[in-house]
C-alpha cells in the first residue's frame, strides 16, 4: 500500500505581521479578539497562520483560500482538504497535515514543574506507571505527547481517556496497544528542546516530514535541530 504523506510544520510564537494576518478569515480574527490573555491570543493567531501556510504548501492552494472550521472538542477541520491538527507549548507552535486518515500532533517542552508520577498514576494505565517508575523523567513526556496526539487524531481530547492507548517507548521503537481497535501509527520527534508526538489512523506506513516556517527568512525549510526518536515502524519493517 502507498505511504500516507504527513507534513509537520513548526514556528516560533510571536506577533503576526500585517501580511501574515491578512491570510486569516474574519471569523478567526474575531475569535482571537475573544482571548483576554495576550499570550493565548498570539498562540491562536500563530497556529492559524501556520496552519494556513502549511495547507498552502501541502495542497498548492493559497493560504487564505481554505475553509477552516472547528469541531466541538476543538479539532480543526479543513473543508475538502487534508486532515489537520495543531498544538503549542512554550514558544513553539506546530501543525500537521495528512493526505489519508485522521491526524493528531502534540508538543511538550520537558522540564516544567509537574508531579509527573502523580499525573501518570491518575491518567495512565497501571503497566505504564510501573514502567515509568524505572525510566528517566523524559519518558513521561514521550508517552504524554503520543497519547495526546492520538486523542487529537480521534477528535476526543483528553476526555477520550489517556489510559486507552498504552505505549512503551524504547528508541527506535514504540510499542502501542489499544484493547478495542487497531493501534495507530505513531512517531516521536524532537524540535529544539521540545518533544513532538504524531499519530495517524492511516496504515500501513507513514512518512513524516518536518519543516520550519519563518516569514522573515522565506519559505518552509528543514533547517534546525529536528530528530526522529522512535516510531511504531522500525527500520527493518519499512523495506
Helices and strands as residue ranges (DSSP letters): E 4-12, H 18-21, H 26-33, H 38-59, G 63-65, E 68-70, E 76-78, E 83-89, E 92-98, E 103-109, H 116-123, H 126-132, H 138-154, G 157-160, E 165-170, E 173-178, E 185-191, E 194-200, E 206-214, E 218-221, E 226-231, G 235-237
